[in-house]
Amino acid sequence: MKFIVIGITDNPKPWFPPEVMEIIKNGKVFSGGKRHHEIVASYLPSDAQWIDITAPLDAVFEQYQSSMFNVQSSKFNALIVFASGDPLFYGFANTIRRKMPEAEIALYPTFNSLQMLAHRLVMPYHDMHIVSLTGRPWSDFDKALIERKAKIGILTDREHTPAAIAQRMLEYGYNCYTMHVGEHLGNPQKERVTTLTIEEAVRRDFTHPNCLLLSYSGDYRGETPFGIPDSEFALLDGREKMITKMPIRLLTLQALELPCKKRFWDIGFCTGSVSIEARLLFPHLQIDAFEIRPECEAIINENMHRHGAPGIQIHMGDFLSACCDSIVTNTPPDAIFIGGHGGRLKEIMAKAVSVLADDGCIVMNSVKAPKVTTDSEQLWNEACQELGLHQEPPLHIQLNQYHPITILKCRK
């Protein structure tokens, strides 16, 4: 099947070059969003068949297949699709390639919305970091913030509005940006470009469609610290011993091999220090944090906001009762840290191993304290033997006046 994909802006009276006008004039089957149809309706032949692009997309492609006879009887033997801007820039041409890999595609792009916004601002955009929030979760946007990207271009939708984006930025302390919002770019009657602070953006409503560009409002870009001081975390009941100390925390993250991992589970997060340090140092990770003590939920949330670490997925309750299948979805954990086990280490390890990726590893810190009745290292060794796990040589550490710690590691 052949597609001709034509990019348009929000201009209600678009201009097309003669070559494209010839394609439209001789077309029989056309497709696009409802807004695209409103824009190009007057250009279409009187007998044109139009297929709306709406969810679910599988139904749209079924209509494409059923219209093959009309498509093949047209001069260019192609289904003509109108799309926004550059159809290869988070656009419908990518969807065609994914749904119909063998399809032939011809493109007639125009500027995408972020290019147009940069043009209006006379702002170079070769160094812009692009994030699409159109029907997507916050994860890529959170990653861009944590990495302190100096210039971020964002494609929005009706849920991820400029105000919602600004609110998230303020919640996690990223107010050192200026926001530029472009509405109805390309439409001479409706187009508007607004520049404002993040605090101002929270209180404003913008019409859809829109896109925005974030630029650092000053020279200071505040790099991510390598090792957050323990004193900067909110603690459980103010107990300093209920936190993985910073040097141990960094050694633990090293043992977990996080630079090359995809998904990290922190079982028994307590204050969330390990998850937060991992989030800031390795923002590409998906992180799930588990904790049975209900009072810890407020603590990890406070620490996430205090340190600008959005995107950690928090799961409260007994890990052994958690439905791991619903959490794992398409990406199993390939790094797991057991921060607390309540004497049920063997059961927790067995459940963790059942979902651990084939190349994954598990790490735990065992404390040698006189009043501790359960020997965690012995339980660990027994569990590894029973589960057929390969153990790596343990690392023995003592930090200042604290009890000795052994960093234990195993893998499938």
N, C-alpha and C positions, 0 to 999 in steps of 0.2 A: 504494500500500500504506500502511496506517495502523499506527503503533506507539504503544503506551502504555508509557512508560518510568518505572518506579517505583524511587526511590532507597531503599536500606536501609543500616543500619549493621551492625556485627558482632554485634549482639544476637541470641542464639539464639531469643528469643521476641519478635519485633518487634510493635509496635503500629501498626495502620493505621487511618486515619479511615474512617467508614462508606462514603464515596464510593469509596475504594480497595478496601475489602472487597467492595463490590458488583461492581467491575470484575473482581476475582480470581474471585469466585464464578461469574461468567458467562463467564469466559474458556475458550478451548479449546487455544490454542497459547501456550506460555510459553518463555522463554529466559533464560539467564544463565550465570554461571560455576558450577563445581561447588560451590563454597562457598556461593553464593547458593541453589542448589537444596537443600542441606542445611538452610539456615535457613528456607526458605519451603515446604518440601515438605508439611508438615501443613496448609497453608492452601489447597492446590490442589485442584480438583475431582478426583474419582476417575478420570475418563476423560481427564485432561489430557495433552497431548503436550508433552514437554520437549525443547528443543534446546540442547545445551551450547555455550557460546561458547568455542571453542578455536582455536588456529592450525591451518591457515591460515584467515583470516577469509573468504576468497572462498567456501570450502566451506560456511561457516555461512550466508552470504547465499543460496547456492544452496538450502539447506534451507528458508530462509524463503520463497523463491519457490515451492518445491514444496509447501509447506503452505498455500498460498493458499486452497484450497477450505475447509479447516477454519477458517481465519481468518475468511473471509467469512460462514461460517455461525454465527459467535458473535454474541452480542447487540450488542457494541460494534464488531464488524467490525474488530478490531485484534489484532495480535500483541503480547503483553504481555512486556516485558523487565524483569528485575530487575537493577539496577546499584548500585554502591557510591556512597553519598553523593549528591552533586549530579551527575546524569548529564551535565551540560554542563561540569563542571569536570574537564578531562582525562578525560572519561567516554565511555560507549558511545553517548550521543546524538550526539556529534560524529562518531563512526564511521558511524552511520546516515546522517547528513547528507552525509558524504563519499562513501559507497558508493551511496546512493540519494537523490540531491538532490531528487527530486520527492516523496519520501515525506512523509506527514503525521505529525507527532509531537506527542503530548500528554505533558506531564511532571508528575510528582509527586515532587519532590526532597526530600531531607532534608539535614542538615548534612554537608559533606564532612569528611574526616578531619583536615585542618589547622585547620578551624574548631573542631572538637571539641577538638583539642589546645590551641588558644588558650583555649577556654572553661575547660578543666581548670586551665590555668596562670593564669587571670584576666588574660590579656595582650591588650591591644588588637591587632587584626590588620589594621586598615585600611591600615597602612604596610608590610605584609609583602610581600616579593618572592618570588614563587612559582617553583619549579623542579621539573620532573618528570624523574626519572631512571628512570621505569618503562619499560623497553625502549628507552631513549634513551641517547645517548653523553654524555660528561662536559661537552660544550661550554657549555651554558647555565649549569651549575653553576660552571665555571671563570670564566665571564664575571661572574657574581655576586660571586665572591671578589675578582677583580681590581678590580671597581668598588666594593669595600668596602661592600656592602649591609649595613645595620645589623641587619636582621631577614630571615632567609631561611627560607621554608617549603619542605620537600623531600618529594616523594613518592618512595618507594624501591621496589626490587624485590629479588629474591633474590641478585642480583649486586651491586647498589649498596646494600649494607647500611650501617647506621650505622657499623660498624667500618671498612668500606672507605672510606666518606666521610671519617671522621676521619683515616685513614691518609693519604689524598691531601692533606688540609689540613695535616697535620704536615710532609709531604714538601716542601711549597712555602711553609712558614712562616706559615700562617694559623691559629695557635693562640690567637688573641685572642677566641675565641668561647666561649660556653657552649652545650652541646647539650642539648635537651629531646627525649626520645624517647617517643612514644605507641604502645603495643602493644594490638591488639585493642580499639580504641576503640569504645565502645558495648556491649561484652560485660561484664556485671556480674561474671562469674566470672573472666574472664581479663584484663580491662583493667588496664594498668599504665602510669604516667607516671614517667619517670626523668630527673633533671637531673644532668649531670656535665660534667667538663672534656673537652676534645678528647683529652688524653692518657689519661684514664680510658676514654673510649669505644672507643679502639683495642683495649683488652683485654677488651671485653664482647661477649657474644652476646645478640641480641634475637630474639624469636619473630616470625614473619611472620603476618599483615600488620602493618606498622608505618609510621609517618611521623615526621619530626623537624622541629624548629624550631631554627635557630641565631640567637643574639642576641649582640651585642657585649658582652663581659664588662667593659668599661671605657669611659671617655669618649674615649680616644684612638683615632682611626680611621685614622691613617697614610695620607695621600693619595698617589696615584701621582706620582712625580717627573716633571717635564717636562724630560727630559734626564738620563740616568744618567751620573755621572762615569766617565770611562774607567778610572780606577784601581780601580773596583769590579767589573770584569770579570776572570775568569780568562782568561789570554792563551795563544796558541799559542807554546810554547817561550819564554814570557816576553817575546816581541817586541812592544814597544809600537806599532811601525809596522804590525802585522798586525791592526789594528782600525780601523774607520771612526770617526774622532774625533767626539765628541759634537755639536759645532755642525754639522759636515758631515752627521752622521746625521739630525739634525732637519730640515735643509734637504732632504735626500734624501726623507724621509718626506713632507714638504710637496709635493715634486714628484710623488710617487706618488698624490696625491689620496686618501689612505686613508680619510678620514671618510665618503666616499660610495662606497667600494668594498666588495666582498663577499669576494673571495679574493685573497690576496697570496702570491706566490712569491718566495723569496729564493734565488737561484742562486749557490752559492759562499759559504756563510754564515760559514765560518771559526770565529770565536768565538761567532757568533749574536747579536751586539750589535744589528744592524738588526732582526732578527726579534723579539727580546725587547723592544726599545723600541716596536716596532709593536704587539706583543701587549698591552703595558701601557697604551699610549695609546689603542688602538682595539680593545678586547676583543671587539667584534662580528665581527672578521675571522676567516675561516679562513686559517691560515698554514701553508704548506709550505716547509720549508727543505732545500736540496740541498747536498751537499758530497762531493767525491771523496776527500779526505784522511781516512783512518779515525781518526786521532788526534783529529780535531775533534768526533767524536760525544760523547766524554766531556766535552770542554770546553763544548759547548753545553748538555749536560745539567746540568753543574755550575752554569752561569750561569742556566739556567731555574729551578733550585731556589733559587739564591742570591737571585734577584730576584722570586720568586713569580710566575712566568710559565708556568703549565701550559697544555697544549693545542696546542703547536706540533708539527706532524707532521714528523718528521725522516726524510729519505731519503738514505741513504749510497750512494756509488758514482758512476760517471760519468753526468752528466745526459744526455749524448747516447745512453746505453744504457737510460735509464729508460723504463718503459712509461707514458707520460703518460695514455693513455686510462683505465687503471685508477686513476690518481690523481685525474683530473678528475671522474669520476662525473657528477653532475648540475650541478656548479658550476664552470665554467671560470675560470681566473684572469683578473682584470681589472686587476691591477697586478703587474708583475714587476720586480724589481731584480737586476741582474747584478753581483754583488760580486767575481767572479773568473771568468776564462775560459780561462786557460792557453794563450793564443794561438789559440784556436778560436772566437773571438767570432762570426764569420759563421755557423758551423754552429749554435751555441747560439741565436743570434737567430732563425735560420730555424725551429728546432724550437719555440722559445717562441712565435713568431708563429702557428704552426700550431694552437696551443691557446688563444691569447689571445682573450678576449671581444671582441666588435665595438667596444665603447666603452672598451677597455683601453689601458693605456700601459706602456711599458718605460723604465726609468731605469738609467743606469750612470754611475759616477764614473771619469773618466779622469785619471790622475796624470801630470804632466809631470816625469819624473825623468831625469837625465842617463844613467844606466846601463840604462834601459829601452830595449831594442832594438826592440820591437814598438810601433808608434804605434797605441794603442787608439782614439784619436779618428778616425784615418783609416780604420781597419777599420769603426768604427761608421758613418761617413758612407757608406762603400761598401755596407755591409749594408743600411742604410736605403733607399738608392737601388735596390738590386737587389730588395728585398722590397716596394717601393712604399709605404714608411712615411712619414708626415708628421713632419718634425723641428720641434721647437720651439727658440727661441733658446737657445743654451747659456749656462750661468751659470759665470763664472770666479771662483775663490776661492783665496786663500792664507791659511793658518792658521798664525800664529806662524812658527817656523823650518821648517815642513814644506814640501814641494814643492807648487807650485800644482796645484789640482784643478779640473777642468771637469765640471759636472753636466750630463749629456746626457739628453735626453728625446725620445721619439717615440711616436706612436700610430698605430693603423690608420686 
